[in-house]
Amino acid sequence: MRTTLDNLKEINLNKRRPIDFISNDVWQDYFAQMKLLVQPSAKKKMATIREATSDPNCYHGQTNEAYYRVYINSILKNIRSGKEDFCYFVYQIADLLKYEPDLHTEFIPDGEYFVVSLPCYTFRKK
């Protein structure tokens, strides 16, 4: 797929599941265009959120946003150590790209998930 302005308009960084992707080859075209849209972050990981309240009537557990940040940071830690990890949503890939612009991905259609790694690590043998 040639990158054109029309193609870029179709890219949705907030997309959940890649339902309309049939194969890894189609995903790779989409992913290449995603890389053009995601702005790299100056930081190395997502900032963690501190829950600071002393009100006994307030929830003191981890919020969904805080849990998500821990999840993304754990993936970053794994792939930076040469391992591969897994994602399930397109928006997760977009967030990872902010911190690792050289991210490699592989879409596994049977399980509808992504294998992610960095270039220094090759995907598992098929």
NUDRENKOL-768434 format. One record per residue: x negated, y, z negated of N, C-alpha, C, CB in turn; residue number from 1; residue in one letter. Coordinates in pm, whole numbers. Each point is the difference from the previous one (the first is absolute). Glycine has a CB too. Layout:
N
((X Y Z) (X Y Z) (X Y Z) (X Y Z) NUM a)
...
//
This chain:
126
((-85 -117 0) (85 117 0) (-90 124 0) (187 -125 -123) 1 m)
((-169 211 220) (-75 124 7) (58 100 -99) (-57 -43 241) 2 r)
((-30 112 -309) (46 98 -97) (46 126 72) (-157 -92 -174) 3 t)
((281 125 157) (57 122 58) (76 72 -110) (18 -103 233) 4 t)
((19 225 -206) (78 75 -98) (131 -72 -31) (-103 215 82) 5 l)
((165 -275 18) (125 -73 -22) (-21 -119 -93) (78 71 226) 6 d)
((-191 -144 -207) (-30 -113 -87) (-16 46 -145) (-110 -118 192) 7 n)
((40 228 -211) (-26 48 -135) (127 43 -70) (-226 72 73) 8 l)
((324 -23 2) (127 38 -61) (74 -121 -55) (13 194 157) 9 k)
((-41 -313 -102) (67 -122 -45) (-60 -57 -128) (55 -47 238) 10 e)
((-175 89 -274) (-69 -55 -116) (64 56 -127) (-215 -24 131) 11 i)
((254 -64 -220) (64 38 -125) (-85 -52 -115) (231 -2 107) 12 n)
((-300 90 -178) (-89 -41 -108) (76 -41 -125) (-171 154 91) 13 l)
((300 -130 -95) (82 -39 -115) (77 -128 25) (19 239 -60) 14 n)
((-45 -302 171) (71 -123 37) (-28 -110 -103) (-14 64 245) 15 k)
((114 -142 -270) (-17 -108 -97) (-53 -126 68) (186 96 -138) 16 r)
((-102 -176 192) (-42 -125 65) (-16 20 150) (118 -132 -179) 17 r)
((-214 64 238) (-20 10 145) (92 -96 76) (-237 67 -40) 18 p)
((368 -52 22) (97 -93 57) (-9 -5 153) (149 44 -194) 19 i)
((-173 70 255) (0 2 145) (-134 -40 61) (172 177 -13) 20 d)
((-269 -212 -70) (-128 -47 53) (9 -150 21) (-127 187 -116) 21 f)
((93 -231 235) (12 -141 33) (-129 -76 -30) (167 59 176) 22 i)
((-279 6 -154) (-128 -69 -15) (-103 92 -62) (54 -144 199) 23 s)
((-167 85 -234) (-111 78 -52) (-52 97 107) (-61 -189 -155) 24 n)
((64 149 281) (-46 88 108) (82 128 7) (-76 -201 128) 25 d)
((206 189 -140) (87 118 0) (-29 85 -123) (179 -126 127) 26 v)
((-197 60 -242) (-34 74 -123) (-130 76 18) (120 -172 -138) 27 w)
((-222 114 200) (-129 66 16) (14 130 81) (-114 -224 -12) 28 q)
((201 224 113) (26 122 76) (62 107 -90) (30 -136 211) 29 d)
((68 96 -290) (68 90 -92) (-99 53 -103) (217 -125 33) 30 y)
((-299 36 -87) (-99 35 -103) (-103 99 54) (33 -226 -105) 31 f)
((-77 207 229) (-96 93 60) (58 141 8) (-98 -189 133) 32 a)
((225 198 -106) (66 131 6) (20 57 -141) (114 -67 214) 33 q)
((-86 -21 -310) (13 45 -139) (-128 68 -47) (163 -187 -45) 34 m)
((-278 128 82) (-128 54 -43) (-19 144 46) (-95 -231 8) 35 k)
((155 267 104) (-12 137 51) (83 99 -82) (-39 -94 227) 36 l)
((141 45 -296) (91 88 -74) (-34 16 -147) (172 -68 159) 37 l)
((-238 -30 -218) (-26 2 -144) (-120 90 -29) (94 -233 -25) 38 v)
((-73 330 -64) (-106 92 -41) (-82 -66 -112) (141 203 64) 39 q)
((-273 -217 -45) (-84 -58 -106) (1 86 -127) (-145 -104 177) 40 p)
((134 38 -289) (-5 69 -129) (-146 25 -37) (218 -108 -73) 41 s)
((-242 215 -2) (-134 28 -50) (-31 -89 -121) (18 238 83) 42 a)
((84 -300 -138) (-18 -86 -118) (-25 -144 42) (149 152 -134) 43 k)
((-198 -234 41) (-31 -139 29) (115 -95 -31) (-236 52 -45) 44 k)
((332 -4 -35) (115 -83 -36) (116 89 -41) (-151 -188 -73) 45 k)
((267 126 61) (118 76 -45) (-19 38 -147) (149 -121 166) 46 m)
((-113 243 -198) (-11 46 -139) (100 -77 -86) (-75 230 77) 47 a)
((32 -265 -196) (90 -67 -92) (82 104 -74) (-159 -194 -25) 48 t)
((275 155 -21) (91 90 -69) (-1 -32 -149) (146 21 207) 49 i)
((-165 80 -285) (5 -16 -147) (140 36 -46) (-248 53 -26) 50 r)
((307 -144 -47) (133 26 -57) (-22 62 -138) (109 -195 129) 51 e)
((-86 325 -140) (-26 70 -127) (131 56 -56) (-234 58 75) 52 a)
((294 -136 -162) (119 49 -70) (5 -65 -138) (126 35 219) 53 t)
((-85 40 -314) (12 -55 -135) (146 -16 -41) (-218 105 -60) 54 s)
((307 -79 154) (143 -11 -27) (39 -147 -11) (44 218 122) 55 d)
((6 -262 -237) (35 -141 -17) (119 -43 85) (-89 16 -230) 56 p)
((164 79 282) (116 -33 84) (-37 -15 148) (143 122 -164) 57 n)
((-268 -101 197) (-46 -9 139) (-62 -136 27) (-39 248 5) 58 c)
((47 -289 118) (-63 -125 44) (-151 18 -4) (198 -58 147) 59 y)
((-269 -38 -207) (-145 10 -14) (-75 -101 85) (36 83 -230) 60 h)
((33 -159 311) (-66 -98 85) (-51 62 128) (146 -176 -97) 61 g)
((-204 91 179) (-55 45 127) (112 26 101) (-212 -129 -46) 62 q)
((209 242 113) (101 33 100) (-28 -76 129) (33 229 -103) 63 t)
((63 -232 193) (-22 -65 129) (-113 66 76) (241 -62 8) 64 n)
((-249 194 -16) (-108 71 69) (-136 -36 -58) (158 188 50) 65 e)
((-167 -196 -181) (-127 -37 -63) (-38 -143 36) (47 159 -190) 66 a)
((51 -248 191) (-25 -139 37) (-49 -8 144) (177 -78 -162) 67 y)
((-117 156 253) (-40 1 140) (-145 48 15) (239 42 67) 68 y)
((-277 61 -141) (-136 52 7) (-101 -105 -47) (88 233 -39) 69 r)
((-55 -306 -65) (-87 -108 -48) (-13 -107 108) (68 46 -240) 70 v)
((43 -79 305) (1 -101 106) (-91 42 116) (235 -64 -65) 71 y)
((-220 186 115) (-83 49 111) (-147 4 -42) (193 136 87) 72 i)
((-222 -89 -207) (-139 6 -47) (-60 -139 -16) (53 213 -117) 73 n)
((26 -312 80) (-54 -136 -13) (-32 -58 138) (133 -34 -211) 74 s)
((-52 67 311) (-31 -43 136) (-130 65 47) (246 -31 50) 75 i)
((-261 161 -75) (-123 69 37) (-121 -63 -66) (130 211 29) 76 l)
((-118 -244 -156) (-111 -64 -72) (-36 -134 64) (72 115 -213) 77 k)
((28 -195 246) (-24 -131 59) (-67 10 137) (197 -87 -124) 78 n)
((-145 172 210) (-57 6 135) (-138 64 0) (231 14 93) 79 i)
((-257 75 -186) (-134 60 -11) (-103 -98 -53) (107 220 -36) 80 r)
((-61 -325 -29) (-92 -103 -49) (-17 -113 102) (67 56 -236) 81 s)
((-14 -36 358) (-19 -97 107) (108 -105 11) (-238 38 -30) 82 g)
((342 -25 -49) (110 -96 6) (110 51 91) (-54 -78 -232) 83 k)
((148 -8 262) (119 46 71) (116 0 -99) (-84 -90 223) 84 e)
((184 169 -194) (117 9 -87) (123 7 88) (-133 118 -183) 85 d)
((248 -104 121) (126 -7 73) (89 119 -29) (-17 -248 -5) 86 f)
((92 292 107) (100 105 -13) (126 -49 69) (-175 185 -7) 87 c)
((286 -122 -29) (128 -44 55) (76 109 75) (9 -161 -185) 88 y)
((-55 286 173) (73 111 59) (-93 92 78) (167 -14 -185) 89 f)
((-114 75 288) (-77 91 84) (-48 121 -80) (132 -75 201) 90 v)
((-49 126 -291) (-40 118 -77) (-119 -31 -92) (237 83 9) 91 y)
((-253 -210 -51) (-116 -37 -79) (-128 8 84) (144 -150 -141) 92 q)
((-134 107 266) (-113 9 92) (-37 148 20) (70 -215 118) 93 i)
((29 301 -102) (-26 143 18) (-72 57 -122) (205 19 146) 94 a)
((-164 -59 -265) (-69 48 -121) (-143 -51 -8) (221 9 -117) 95 d)
((-244 -134 153) (-136 -55 -1) (-89 73 100) (92 -223 -67) 96 l)
((-37 259 181) (-77 72 102) (-51 136 -50) (135 -115 175) 97 l)
((-65 175 -268) (-45 128 -56) (-135 -14 -69) (239 69 -29) 98 k)
((-262 -185 -31) (-121 -21 -79) (-104 -85 73) (140 20 -204) 99 y)
((-97 -94 304) (-91 -83 80) (39 10 147) (-35 -159 -194) 100 e)
((-15 263 264) (37 19 141) (-46 -114 92) (-11 245 -42) 101 p)
((-86 -323 -2) (-49 -113 81) (73 -130 -31) (-223 111 9) 102 d)
((336 -101 -74) (78 -117 -38) (31 -89 120) (99 132 -187) 103 l)
((-110 -261 167) (42 -98 101) (125 -70 -52) (-239 -35 83) 104 h)
((331 8 6) (122 -69 -39) (31 -111 98) (87 209 -107) 105 t)
((-12 -304 59) (52 -107 84) (143 -26 -46) (-231 -106 37) 106 e)
((325 108 56) (139 -27 -34) (27 -149 16) (70 233 72) 107 f)
((-13 -295 -175) (34 -141 3) (152 -9 16) (-202 -66 -146) 108 i)
((250 43 270) (145 2 26) (79 -105 -78) (-54 86 224) 109 p)
((-4 -204 -244) (74 -106 -69) (39 39 -141) (-122 -165 137) 110 d)
((32 234 -207) (29 39 -137) (38 145 -14) (-156 -173 -72) 111 g)
((151 247 183) (28 144 1) (-82 75 -104) (231 -51 79) 112 e)
((-363 32 -73) (-91 73 -87) (-126 37 78) (90 -121 -205) 113 y)
((-172 204 145) (-124 45 60) (-118 -49 -81) (115 202 93) 114 f)
((-220 -244 -25) (-127 -28 -63) (-86 123 25) (18 -256 30) 115 v)
((-77 312 -134) (-82 119 14) (-142 -28 -48) (203 146 -31) 116 v)
((-298 -81 97) (-141 -12 -39) (-76 116 60) (15 -253 -13) 117 s)
((-144 258 -16) (-87 101 60) (-86 -68 107) (-3 136 -216) 118 l)
((-55 -58 309) (-72 -58 113) (-115 -93 -38) (62 202 123) 119 p)
((-120 -183 -239) (-112 -85 -39) (45 -142 -30) (-115 201 -89) 120 c)
((244 -222 84) (56 -130 -33) (88 -47 115) (-7 52 -249) 121 y)
((-12 -173 295) (82 -51 110) (119 -76 -55) (-203 -14 150) 122 t)
((313 15 -75) (119 -72 -42) (-27 -150 -3) (145 181 95) 123 f)
((-67 -249 -174) (-15 -144 -15) (11 -70 134) (91 15 -230) 124 r)
((-153 -129 241) (5 -79 123) (138 -55 21) (-241 -59 -24) 125 k)
((283 56 149) (136 -49 31) (-4 -146 36) (66 226 80) 126 k)
//
